[in-house]
């Protein structure tokens, strides 16, 4: 009997429609700015990296090729502390709790938060 595996965060993001990816990119921009204002440059860098990955995926879709499956998801930079991890997880939790967002987008954010917790 084969074990069912959960979708990876990359696969969850890759399966999102363009509108959800654009929304997530904008959310990452806002959350990155919020982290900067909170004097958490490592947390801000995480969200900047998330923006970059999503923008690359959107750009690749214009050419009809989806490359997000192979894209490296953001990780907190070296030197990040427990507060950086807590802040990133808290901010992703804001998106997860937003019932106005699609269930697919919220699931992708849960995957990002889980990947960040490891």
C-alpha positions in Angstrom: 0.0 0.0 0.0 1.4 3.4 -1.0 1.5 6.3 1.4 -0.2 9.4 0.3 2.1 12.4 0.5 1.0 15.9 1.1 1.6 18.5 -1.6 4.9 20.3 -1.2 4.8 24.1 -0.8 6.3 24.4 -4.3 3.5 22.3 -5.8 0.9 24.2 -3.9 2.2 27.6 -5.1 2.7 26.3 -8.7 -1.0 25.2 -8.8 -2.3 28.6 -7.8 -4.0 30.6 -10.5 -2.3 33.8 -11.6 -4.7 36.0 -9.5 -3.8 34.2 -6.3 -0.1 34.4 -7.1 -0.4 38.2 -7.7 -2.3 38.5 -4.4 0.4 36.5 -2.5 3.2 38.6 -4.1 1.4 41.8 -2.9 0.9 40.3 0.5 4.6 39.4 0.7 5.4 43.0 -0.2 3.2 44.4 2.5 4.4 41.9 5.1 8.1 42.5 4.2 7.5 46.3 4.7 5.8 45.5 8.1 8.9 43.5 9.1 11.2 46.3 8.1 9.2 48.8 10.2 9.5 46.3 13.1 13.3 46.4 12.6 13.4 42.7 11.6 15.6 42.7 8.5 15.9 38.9 8.3 12.1 38.6 8.3 11.9 41.3 5.7 14.4 39.4 3.6 12.3 36.3 3.7 9.3 38.1 2.3 11.4 39.9 -0.3 12.7 36.4 -1.4 9.1 35.1 -1.5 8.2 38.1 -3.7 11.1 37.3 -6.1 10.1 33.6 -6.4 6.5 34.4 -7.1 7.4 37.2 -9.6 9.7 34.7 -11.4 6.8 32.2 -11.6 4.4 34.8 -13.0 7.0 36.0 -15.5 7.6 32.4 -16.6 3.9 31.8 -17.1 3.8 34.6 -19.6 6.0 32.4 -21.8 3.8 29.4 -21.1 6.3 27.6 -18.9 5.8 27.0 -15.2 9.0 26.9 -13.3 7.9 27.4 -9.8 8.0 23.6 -9.2 11.8 23.9 -9.3 12.2 27.3 -7.7 13.8 27.4 -4.3 11.3 28.6 -1.7 12.5 31.3 0.6 14.2 30.5 3.9 15.1 32.8 6.7 18.7 34.1 6.2 21.5 32.8 8.3 21.6 34.7 11.6 17.8 34.7 12.0 16.6 34.2 15.5 13.5 32.8 17.1 11.8 36.1 16.9 12.3 36.2 13.1 10.8 32.8 12.8 7.9 33.7 15.1 7.3 36.9 13.1 7.3 35.2 9.7 4.9 32.5 11.1 2.7 35.1 12.6 2.5 37.1 9.4 1.8 33.9 7.3 -0.9 33.1 9.9 -2.6 36.4 9.0 -3.0 35.2 5.5 -4.1 31.7 6.6 -6.8 33.2 8.8 -8.1 35.5 6.0 -11.3 33.8 4.8 -11.5 36.2 1.9 -8.5 34.5 0.3 -9.0 31.3 -1.7 -8.7 28.0 0.2 -5.9 27.1 -2.2 -3.9 30.2 -1.3 -4.4 29.7 2.4 -3.3 26.1 2.0 -0.1 27.3 0.2 0.5 29.7 3.1 0.1 26.8 5.5 2.7 24.9 3.6 5.1 27.9 3.7 4.6 28.2 7.4 5.2 24.5 8.0 8.4 24.6 5.8 9.5 27.6 7.8 9.0 25.8 11.1 11.3 23.0 10.3 
